[in-house]
Amino acid sequence: MKDAQTNPSLVLFIPVSSTSGSGEYVRSLIIAKSILQQWPKTDVHFILNENSKYINDCPYEVHSCKNSPTKDTPRVNSIIRQLQPDLVIFDASGRAKQFKEAKKVGAKVAFLSQRNKKRKRGLKLNRLFNIDIHWVAQPDFCIKPLGFLQRCKVKFFNKSLPKNIGSVFIPPSGNNQEYILNKLNLLGESFFVFSSGSGGTYVGDKLAADIYYQAACEFYRQTKIKCVVVFGSNYPKNIEHQYEDVICLRSIENEYFISLINSAHACVVSAGDTLLQCIALNKPSVAVALSSDQRTRLKFCLTKNLVIKAELTSENINEQALLLVDKHGDERVRILSGMQGIPKKNALETIISDINNVIFNNEV
């Protein structure tokens, strides 16, 4: 990247890659697109699990491994040696040996964590020495501050502190909103979005996406308000359409998904990244925690009056969603009021700025 206009660099993305979730992969796609907008000649590569459902849909050069990359160090390190990348971005993934291999070939290394456990892992000495940039995909209010000893360790070794950048997404644009609303025959602020995430999450023997769909159908039956249900790219079954005004999508590109959220009256989501996106866009939402880290995130958001909590039953999800129908309802007003006190960050701007600094100026 010494001359971005004439010498395209090579950036290698290594996200967590599984058969159930896709959040890290989607986040990496978003970052890759922003990098190419800033440095159009960049050569982008991904390492992905060969069993992931999205591997054939990736628009960039893909190198496969037998499992999630974190569990296949020999393969990952072989690819790193082969490609000799200028920058490697590990999204919630990576072994210490992989970080070390990236540095050995002269690459800059960025690590993206999203919860306290992963952040702590990035601060271990065998990783800390080999990380140039550490982003945390959480807003300040959703993660505990670094401890005193952690700060001292980072300062002693003259490394950069992990930086809370918030949720990573492409900000909505008027053109994207107009396109997606016209395509789905929707009017702004007149519909609800239902999304459980990647679509492959089971709770017991039930898919969370199926429960969200059932809730959307019940919600529509009671309110006659249009709903858009995004099942997720990992949803393993055929999608059946029960009502014309309950619009079903298997997947949708992030910029259009964000535009849907931004245009909706309210959303029903999991307590994953989409919840943080709703908060960043000042969009009232109902959220269900589908995993342990989501329960922690939801707890933080509830203390700030930023969301309504629901249990994973179609009846309870529908019951909570009904609280957001009235534009002047108490719950909706409470959430919107809570959102006014949350500082807004543009995570992509921070990422691009940091990459520019560490690659061109050798500092963050």
Stockholm file with secondary structure:
# STOCKHOLM 1.0

chainA/1-364         MKDAQTNPSLVLFIPVSSTSGSGEYVRSLIIAKSILQQWPKTDVHFILNENSKYINDCPYEVHSCKNSPTKDTPRVNSIIRQLQPDLVIFDASGRAKQFKEAKKVGAKVAFLSQRNKKRKRGLKLNRLFNIDIHWVAQPDFCIKPLGFLQRCKVKFFNKSLPKNIGSVFIPPSGNNQEYILNKLNLLGESFFVFSSGSGGTYVGDKLAADIYYQAACEFYRQTKIKCVVVFGSNYPKNIEHQYEDVICLRSIENEYFISLINSAHACVVSAGDTLLQCIALNKPSVAVALSSDQRTRLKFCLTKNLVIKAELTSENINEQALLLVDKHGDERVRILSGMQGIPKKNALETIISDINNVIFNNEV
#=GR chainA/1-364 SS CCSTTTSCCEEEEEECCCSSCCHHHHHHHHHHHHHHHHSTTCEEEEEEETTCTTGGGCSSEEEEESSCGGGCHHHHHHHHHHHCCSEEEEESCCCHHHHHHHHHTTCEEEEEECSHHHHHHHTSHHHHTTCSEEEECSCGGGSCCCCHHHHHHHHHTTCCCCEECCCCCCCCCHHHHHHHHHHHTCCTTSEEEEECSSSCCEETTEEHHHHHHHHHHHHHHHHCCEEEEECCTTCCSCCCCCCTTEEEESCCCHHHHHHHHHHSSEEEEESSHHHHHHHHTTCCEEEECCSHHHHHHHHHHHHTTCCEECCSSHHHHHHHHGGGSSTTCHHHHHHHHHHTTSCCCCHHHHHHHHHHIIIIISCC
#=GC SS_cons         CCSTTTSCCEEEEEECCCSSCCHHHHHHHHHHHHHHHHSTTCEEEEEEETTCTTGGGCSSEEEEESSCGGGCHHHHHHHHHHHCCSEEEEESCCCHHHHHHHHHTTCEEEEEECSHHHHHHHTSHHHHTTCSEEEECSCGGGSCCCCHHHHHHHHHTTCCCCEECCCCCCCCCHHHHHHHHHHHTCCTTSEEEEECSSSCCEETTEEHHHHHHHHHHHHHHHHCCEEEEECCTTCCSCCCCCCTTEEEESCCCHHHHHHHHHHSSEEEEESSHHHHHHHHTTCCEEEECCSHHHHHHHHHHHHTTCCEECCSSHHHHHHHHGGGSSTTCHHHHHHHHHHTTSCCCCHHHHHHHHHHIIIIISCC
//
